[in-house]
Amino acid sequence: LMSYIYEKNGAKIYRKSFSIIRKETDLSNFNKLEEKVVVRMVHASGMTSISSQIYFSPNMVSIARHAIENGANILCDTNMIKYGITISRLPAKNKIICMIKDDQITRLSKEIKNTRTAAGVELWKPYLSGSIVAIGNAPTALFYLLEMLKDKDCPKPAAIIGFPVGFVGAAESKDALFDFKKIPFCIIRGRLGGSAMTVAAINAIATDKE
């Protein structure tokens, strides 16, 4: 039986991975808190080049971490994100909420004439105040959230992670979040995004542990 030569120690793989990332990624535009988030996002994606496309609004990471430490709900557009979050990293038994499987989704989607993920955002309202929003897949979810937030009576989240991915509306939805500027946020400009990088960002924000 042919045997390959490769590292088999999980802890060593982890340490070496983060060492390589820090050597090969331009982290000069980020403060220490942001840097840890970017490093984990690179680790999740395998792309050191994404650092040039990541943008944090001022103090977003510290604001989001403070909210999580104080028990903020984490609202996800898909279950891929919900189940990817490392619960042991959450400091306050935070609720992780995704409404995509709710019984009301199909009816509500038809009512608002939008996607199921957008309908899920509509159902976030009771949980939205002071929450961390994590959108990693659906541009329609981010657009719909911004439309809701333009209503002065809509509850406001503490911070938004806006990483929708794809070729139709993803870049535009993130540009809209950048222009909105009323809620602390983080985006990956352009088409890139997805569940893995969104989960990585939440896990990094939730604790100092790398």
N, C-alpha and C positions, 0 to 999 in steps of 0.2 A: 504494500500500500504506500503510494507516494505521499510524503509529508511536506507541507509548505512551511516556510519559515516566516512567522509573523508574531507580533506581540499578543500574548494571551492574558495578560494581567489587566483587568478592567480599570483599576485605579491609575495605572501607568498610562494606559491609552488616553484616559480622560485628561490627565495632567499634560501629556505631550501634545494632545490636540489643542488645548488652550494656549500652550506655549507657542505652537506654530501659528495659530491665529493671530496672536499679539505681534509676532514678528512680521507677518505678511500682510496685515491689514492696516490701512491708514486710519488711525484713531485720533488724529491731531485736532479734529473739529469738535471733539466731545469732552465733556467734563467727566470726572471719575464715575459718577452714578450712571451717566449715559453710556460710557464706555463698556461697562459690564453688560448692559442690555445688548449693545451692538455685538459684542463678542459672542454672546449666546445665540444671537440671530445668525451670525456667520457659522457657528457650530451646527445649527439646525439646517442650514441651507447648503453648506459646503462652498459658499461663494464669498471670497474675501472682498470682491469688488462692490458688494452691495452697500458698503459703508458710505460711499459717495452719494447714495440715493436716500439715505435715512435722515429724517429731520425731526427734531424734538422742539416743541415750543418751550419757552423759558420755564425752567423749574418743573417741567412735566413729570419727570421721574420721582422727584421728592414729593410732589403733590399726590401722585398716584400711590406711592408707597405709604404715605401718611393715611390715605383713605383706606387702603387695605388693612393696615395695622389697626384701624378703628372699626373694622368689621364690614367694610363696603361689599355690596354684592358685586359679582363679576358676571356681566351679561354677554353672552356669546351668540353669534349669528348661526353657528352650526354645532352639532354634537361632537364633531371632530375636535373642536377647540375645547369644549366642555370636558371631554374625557382625556384630553392631553395634558391638562393642568395638573401639576404635581401637588396633591392636596397637602402633603407633609410640609411643603414650603409656605403654605398660607398660615399667617400668624394668628388669625382670629376666627377660625371656623367659618370662614367666609362662604356664603352661598354662591354656587356656580349655577347660573340659570340659562337655559336655552329653551325657547318656546316652540321650536320647529315641529315638534310632535304633538303640540296641543290640539285638542279636539276642535277648537275654533278656527284653526288655521285655514282650512279650505274655504269655509264660508267667508272669513274675513278677507282673504286674498281676492276673492271675487268682488267683495264689497268695495275694497279700496282700489281695485283694478291694478294690482301690482303682484309681485312674486310672493311666494310663501315666506321667504326670509324677511321681506319687508313687512308682511303681516305679523311675523314674530316680533319685530321691533315695536309695532303698535301695542302688542301685549306686554312689553317691558314697562309700560308707564307706572304701574304700582311699585316697581322695584328700581326705578331709574334714578331717583334722587340720591346724589352722593356716590353713585356706583362707578365702577370701572367698566367701560364698554370695550369689548374686544371683537372687532369685525375683521375676519381674515379671509372671507370667501366672496361675499356677495356685494357688488357695488350698489345694487338696489337697496340693500339694508342701510348702507351709509348715507346714500342720498335721502332715503325716507326719514332716517334719524335727524338729519340736518333740517329737513322740512318741518318735522315736529318741533325741533328746538327753536325755530323762528317764532313760535307761539310763546309769548311771554309767560303764559300760565303753565307751560310744560315743565315738569320737573327736570332739573339739570344734573347730569352726571359730573363726577369729579374730574374725570379724564377719559379720553377716547384713544384707543389704539386702532388706527384705521389702515388695515393692510389688505383690502380686497384685491383679489388676483384676477387676471384675465385680459381679454382683448376688447371687450365691449363695456365701456363705462368705468373700468377700474381706475385708470389714470385720472379720468375726469372727476370721479367721486373724491379722490384724494386731493386734487386741486381745489375742489369745493370746500373740503375740510380745512385746508390751508388758508383759504380766503375767509372762512367763517370766523376763526380766531377768538370766539367767545368762550371756548372750553379748552383747557390744556390738552395737547394731543401729540401723537407721534405718527408719522407716515413713512411709507416707502414709496418714493415717487415712481411713476410709470406703471408698467404692467405687473411688476413683481409683487408678491405677497404670499398669502396662503396660510393654512392652519399651523404648519410646523413653526414658522417664524413668529406667528402671533402667540402661540403657546410659549415659545422661548422668551419672548418679551415679557409676558406675564410672570413666568417663573423667575426671571431675573429681577423684575421690579419687586416681587413679593418678599425677597430676603437678600441679605448681604452675601449669603453663601453662594460661591460660584460652583 
